[in-house]
Amino acid sequence: MSTKASVLERYSAGAQAVQASLCCPVNYDDALLELLPQEIIDKDYGCGDPSRYVREGDVVLDLGSGGGKICYMAAQLVGEHGQVIGIDMNDDMLALARKYQEEMAAKLGQDRVRFCKGYIQDLALDLSALEGYLADRPVSSAADYHRLHDWIYEQRHKHPLIADASVDLVISNCVLNLVHDDEKQQMIGEIHRVLKPGGRVAIADIVSDEAVPQHLKEDPELWSGCISGAFQEQAFIDAFRNAGFMAIKLDKWDSQPWQVIEGIEFRSVTLTAVKGDGEVCLDRGHAVIYKGPFSEVRDDEGHVFPRGERMAVCERTYRQLTEGPYSQDFIGIMPQQLAEPKAWCAPPGTRRPPSETKGASHGAGGGGCC
């Protein structure tokens, strides 16, 4: 049995009856659970609570949304101007989530949630649309296959299930490990694609402290049970870095492993990250000071910040360090008068003397023209 088939079978069973072995103990916000039908609470299989990263007004995408528990929790947090989208490939889980959609819309005062059938590693392909196409035009020849291939290409590029740069926050709860290893990097690339510039990630998942051997990966029970498909902990971080994310952080780390198999520890973690805004780096006279406590730190773009030093930064980096996840660690120093924007050309490690940010007339300083 393939990994995909074993996951479908296991979670279809989980939609019909509670599967206690599929979940880790998690404490959720009781206030958010009050509105939820008990069946959805009982048939939820997660290892963390990514709902606590939701902000008012967010467009939220939940990967592997299952019975809809996290989606309906998030819907209470996004407010009337927000939206929540759940993606799942399992018909039984989608049916469970949709079963209560009208009831939850009435409780919320509006329908803020929609559930879509798709693969989390291919967020451009609408599986419901694909099924409709195949029902009308079965594939029975090579020519049919070529037409199908062309149709899928057109759907992905002209009518994607989730459009480029359309989501503020991507969340997931113990699902990424269910995707085949060959498709994991593609999946994280898809997360990056659908996020808006500056968009955020909050992924609760199972990781292993050591690489999982092949014979465990080939066990369909362990794979569908969120174990043998787990990222090795460093590989989990590297996959997001390789996809272009920044400010990557293990925001939650369970000290006690959930399972230990052949000496390998499997535990729940929550990873957060941010998609860069992609703006050009322009020098306008900004500086930052790293507060400490470390003697120096380096960000994902290679900038080094010694403790207590006034470091020259471009306008984009200034915003990233003073408004985003780094903001508690840096002091921002705005120039008294913004300089005319010019391409950033200062060498790494350039200091910005106080005379520059104060606007005094001094000789050429850090961050000057190349």
Legacy VTK file of the C-alpha trace (Angstrom):
# vtk DataFile Version 3.0
C-alpha trace
ASCII
DATASET POLYDATA
POINTS 370 float
0.000 0.000 0.000
1.329 3.453 -0.923
1.823 6.120 1.733
-0.991 8.186 0.201
-3.383 5.216 0.228
-2.529 4.346 3.831
-3.134 7.953 4.914
-6.481 8.092 3.097
-7.610 4.824 4.653
-6.493 5.717 8.188
-8.083 9.161 8.192
-11.285 7.981 6.527
-11.608 5.606 9.466
-10.859 8.541 11.768
-13.765 10.479 10.282
-16.128 7.628 11.133
-14.872 6.772 14.622
-12.388 8.338 17.033
-8.796 7.121 16.552
-7.030 7.940 19.814
-3.629 6.812 18.501
-3.569 9.630 15.944
-3.266 12.543 18.359
-0.928 14.033 20.937
-2.342 15.678 24.069
-2.889 19.385 23.300
-4.412 22.175 25.384
-6.677 24.402 23.289
-8.414 27.649 24.203
-11.671 26.541 25.834
-13.386 29.755 24.758
-12.785 28.874 21.101
-14.029 25.314 21.589
-17.376 26.358 23.058
-18.943 27.020 19.651
-17.691 23.800 18.076
-19.806 20.644 17.675
-18.535 17.847 19.899
-18.070 15.496 16.952
-15.515 17.821 15.378
-13.629 18.116 18.664
-13.617 14.346 19.174
-12.435 13.547 15.645
-9.588 16.033 15.504
-6.082 14.591 15.188
-3.369 17.106 15.924
-0.182 17.726 17.884
-0.298 21.480 18.487
-2.426 24.603 18.356
-1.580 26.841 15.383
-4.794 28.821 15.931
-2.991 30.988 18.504
-1.031 32.639 15.676
-4.153 33.906 13.884
-4.731 37.677 13.753
-7.851 39.673 13.067
-8.367 40.247 9.348
-6.132 37.360 8.266
-6.761 35.160 5.266
-5.813 31.806 6.800
-5.012 28.584 4.939
-5.148 25.349 6.957
-3.244 22.495 5.321
-4.830 19.113 5.982
-7.854 20.657 7.665
-9.521 17.331 8.490
-12.820 17.733 10.301
-12.417 21.514 10.433
-11.645 22.075 14.108
-8.740 24.490 13.648
-10.561 26.226 10.774
-13.602 26.919 12.929
-11.384 28.102 15.786
-9.499 30.407 13.425
-12.792 31.734 12.029
-13.587 33.167 15.451
-10.266 35.033 15.474
-10.103 36.487 11.949
-13.250 38.549 12.489
-15.742 39.723 9.905
-13.062 40.872 7.468
-11.031 37.654 7.602
-11.371 34.337 5.821
-10.365 30.731 6.507
-9.687 28.103 3.838
-9.297 24.426 4.670
-7.538 22.043 2.265
-7.819 18.272 2.520
-7.654 15.337 0.102
-9.942 13.076 2.136
-13.631 13.035 1.177
-14.761 11.691 4.541
-12.951 14.402 6.476
-14.269 17.085 4.127
-17.788 15.748 4.600
-17.390 15.958 8.381
-16.155 19.559 8.178
-18.900 20.628 5.770
-21.589 18.883 7.798
-21.472 21.712 10.336
-20.668 24.604 7.991
-24.149 26.164 8.049
-24.425 25.728 11.812
-21.058 27.391 12.373
-21.861 30.216 9.937
-25.007 30.959 11.942
-23.032 31.008 15.195
-20.369 33.291 13.706
-22.869 35.580 12.023
-21.394 34.928 8.573
-19.767 32.153 6.550
-16.026 32.793 6.876
-14.852 29.248 6.133
-14.636 27.219 2.947
-13.282 23.724 2.479
-11.539 22.609 -0.717
-10.368 19.245 -1.967
-6.700 19.308 -2.861
-3.219 18.034 -2.109
-1.225 20.191 0.280
1.851 19.579 -1.888
0.003 20.921 -4.963
-2.144 23.854 -3.892
-2.762 24.905 -7.491
-4.768 21.824 -8.539
-8.458 21.698 -7.586
-9.202 17.991 -7.123
-12.964 18.564 -7.245
-12.592 20.225 -10.651
-10.343 17.360 -11.751
-12.958 14.810 -10.719
-15.587 16.726 -12.678
-13.376 16.733 -15.762
-12.717 12.990 -15.512
-16.414 12.226 -15.033
-17.199 13.953 -18.335
-14.070 12.898 -20.222
-12.690 9.548 -19.029
-9.100 8.806 -19.984
-8.897 5.702 -22.161
-6.169 6.547 -24.663
-2.875 8.383 -24.986
-4.697 11.231 -26.719
-7.088 11.485 -23.762
-4.103 11.570 -21.424
-2.475 14.407 -23.378
-5.720 16.398 -23.232
-5.903 15.771 -19.487
-2.295 16.885 -19.079
-2.999 20.106 -20.979
-6.154 20.727 -18.927
-4.274 20.268 -15.638
-1.554 22.657 -16.814
-4.149 25.272 -17.711
-5.985 24.834 -14.398
-2.812 25.257 -12.367
-1.774 28.411 -14.185
-5.094 30.100 -14.983
-7.440 28.790 -12.293
-5.296 27.733 -9.314
-7.088 26.384 -6.275
-5.060 28.803 -4.123
-3.699 31.808 -5.992
-0.199 33.226 -5.694
0.350 35.690 -2.829
-3.234 35.415 -1.557
-2.800 34.191 2.040
-1.662 35.977 5.223
-1.082 32.898 7.390
-0.550 29.227 6.555
-1.203 26.849 9.426
-1.137 23.080 9.751
-1.582 20.616 12.569
0.351 17.353 12.321
-0.055 16.879 8.568
3.201 17.729 6.781
4.721 14.444 7.948
2.052 12.537 5.983
3.384 13.775 2.631
5.873 11.542 0.809
9.513 12.562 1.263
9.915 13.190 -2.481
7.163 15.829 -2.320
7.989 17.577 0.951
10.178 20.338 -0.510
7.590 20.967 -3.233
4.960 21.280 -0.490
6.946 23.944 1.347
7.558 25.729 -1.936
3.791 25.810 -2.420
3.368 27.368 1.026
5.823 30.075 -0.014
3.997 30.615 -3.326
0.546 31.231 -1.843
1.699 33.545 0.960
1.583 37.289 0.518
4.881 39.180 0.934
5.419 39.294 4.689
3.031 36.364 5.154
3.480 34.023 8.099
3.699 30.307 8.781
2.729 28.401 11.936
3.198 24.660 11.522
2.643 22.167 14.340
4.128 18.816 13.413
6.058 15.782 14.573
9.834 15.725 14.101
12.451 13.099 14.873
15.760 13.660 16.626
17.522 11.245 14.247
16.980 10.295 10.620
14.237 7.685 10.243
15.561 4.465 8.640
14.000 3.167 5.447
12.391 0.093 6.999
10.351 2.333 9.316
9.397 4.607 6.419
8.030 1.580 4.583
5.666 0.718 7.443
2.245 2.110 6.380
0.908 1.986 9.943
3.772 4.115 11.247
3.537 6.489 8.288
-0.197 7.090 8.551
0.263 7.404 12.315
2.361 10.589 11.893
5.588 8.874 12.852
7.837 7.489 10.128
7.227 10.370 7.694
8.412 12.940 10.227
11.078 15.461 9.288
14.358 15.117 11.139
14.422 18.222 13.338
17.230 20.093 11.538
15.911 19.073 8.125
12.564 20.624 9.095
14.202 24.025 9.563
16.426 23.609 6.488
13.434 22.857 4.256
11.847 26.196 5.108
15.131 28.041 4.709
15.685 26.409 1.303
12.231 27.591 0.224
13.189 31.202 0.965
11.621 31.753 4.386
13.185 33.956 7.053
12.773 34.454 10.816
12.424 30.682 11.210
11.830 29.702 14.818
10.942 26.614 16.840
8.339 28.423 18.906
7.193 25.303 20.757
9.209 22.192 21.575
7.865 19.338 23.660
10.631 18.218 26.004
9.029 14.802 26.374
8.866 12.759 23.164
5.446 11.588 21.998
6.855 8.244 20.829
10.221 6.485 20.982
10.777 3.816 18.337
14.081 1.969 17.987
15.663 4.668 20.126
14.475 7.501 17.862
12.497 10.219 19.626
9.432 11.674 17.907
8.082 14.889 19.423
5.713 17.733 18.673
7.131 21.110 17.683
5.631 24.295 16.271
7.670 26.118 13.650
7.012 29.738 12.718
8.492 31.613 9.767
7.946 34.643 7.542
8.026 35.132 3.778
10.216 38.071 2.798
8.628 41.037 1.089
10.909 40.872 -1.951
11.541 44.617 -2.010
14.715 46.158 -3.384
17.286 47.074 -0.738
17.617 50.877 -0.640
19.852 52.947 1.625
18.101 55.908 3.261
20.261 56.299 6.351
18.733 53.792 8.801
20.574 52.012 11.606
19.769 49.353 14.188
21.314 48.220 17.459
21.131 44.605 18.574
20.208 44.632 22.282
21.823 41.336 23.330
22.277 39.076 25.277
24.488 37.286 22.734
27.737 38.929 21.663
26.423 38.977 18.090
23.692 37.456 15.930
23.296 36.743 12.206
20.005 36.803 10.307
18.940 34.549 7.429
20.298 37.009 4.864
23.781 36.915 6.369
23.716 40.285 8.167
25.793 40.207 11.367
24.798 42.420 14.300
27.305 42.803 17.165
25.697 43.639 20.483
25.383 47.390 21.126
26.781 48.502 17.757
24.974 50.958 15.462
24.804 48.952 12.244
23.893 50.420 8.876
20.886 48.722 7.264
18.743 49.319 4.216
15.164 50.506 4.581
13.727 47.023 3.969
15.946 45.356 6.570
15.125 48.141 9.029
11.413 47.348 8.745
12.020 43.620 9.079
14.040 44.077 12.256
11.843 46.678 13.937
8.313 45.619 12.956
8.434 41.843 12.579
9.452 38.853 14.690
12.859 40.376 15.463
11.430 43.594 16.898
11.943 42.679 20.569
15.672 42.250 19.982
16.550 45.424 18.082
16.512 49.180 18.603
15.659 51.094 15.460
17.378 54.407 14.738
15.635 56.515 12.124
17.607 59.279 10.414
16.387 62.740 11.366
15.936 63.342 7.664
15.516 60.460 5.233
18.182 60.475 2.559
17.268 60.143 -1.087
16.947 56.405 -1.807
19.961 54.815 -3.461
20.957 51.238 -4.142
22.466 49.534 -1.110
26.196 49.122 -1.611
27.729 49.160 1.872
30.024 46.215 2.635
28.920 43.691 5.287
29.475 44.867 8.850
29.238 48.596 8.076
28.616 50.784 11.134
26.427 53.883 10.975
27.911 56.640 13.185
25.514 58.839 15.187
26.558 61.836 13.114
24.850 60.303 10.073
21.498 59.587 11.666
21.546 62.966 13.439
22.155 64.679 10.125
25.315 66.492 11.195
27.804 67.438 8.513
30.594 64.898 8.725
32.780 63.012 6.319
31.620 59.987 4.371
30.411 57.260 6.693
29.124 53.719 6.576
26.547 53.005 3.941
27.951 55.559 1.515
27.975 55.182 -2.250
30.140 52.485 -3.819
LINES 1 371
370 0 1 2 3 4 5 6 7 8 9 10 11 12 13 14 15 16 17 18 19 20 21 22 23 24 25 26 27 28 29 30 31 32 33 34 35 36 37 38 39 40 41 42 43 44 45 46 47 48 49 50 51 52 53 54 55 56 57 58 59 60 61 62 63 64 65 66 67 68 69 70 71 72 73 74 75 76 77 78 79 80 81 82 83 84 85 86 87 88 89 90 91 92 93 94 95 96 97 98 99 100 101 102 103 104 105 106 107 108 109 110 111 112 113 114 115 116 117 118 119 120 121 122 123 124 125 126 127 128 129 130 131 132 133 134 135 136 137 138 139 140 141 142 143 144 145 146 147 148 149 150 151 152 153 154 155 156 157 158 159 160 161 162 163 164 165 166 167 168 169 170 171 172 173 174 175 176 177 178 179 180 181 182 183 184 185 186 187 188 189 190 191 192 193 194 195 196 197 198 199 200 201 202 203 204 205 206 207 208 209 210 211 212 213 214 215 216 217 218 219 220 221 222 223 224 225 226 227 228 229 230 231 232 233 234 235 236 237 238 239 240 241 242 243 244 245 246 247 248 249 250 251 252 253 254 255 256 257 258 259 260 261 262 263 264 265 266 267 268 269 270 271 272 273 274 275 276 277 278 279 280 281 282 283 284 285 286 287 288 289 290 291 292 293 294 295 296 297 298 299 300 301 302 303 304 305 306 307 308 309 310 311 312 313 314 315 316 317 318 319 320 321 322 323 324 325 326 327 328 329 330 331 332 333 334 335 336 337 338 339 340 341 342 343 344 345 346 347 348 349 350 351 352 353 354 355 356 357 358 359 360 361 362 363 364 365 366 367 368 369
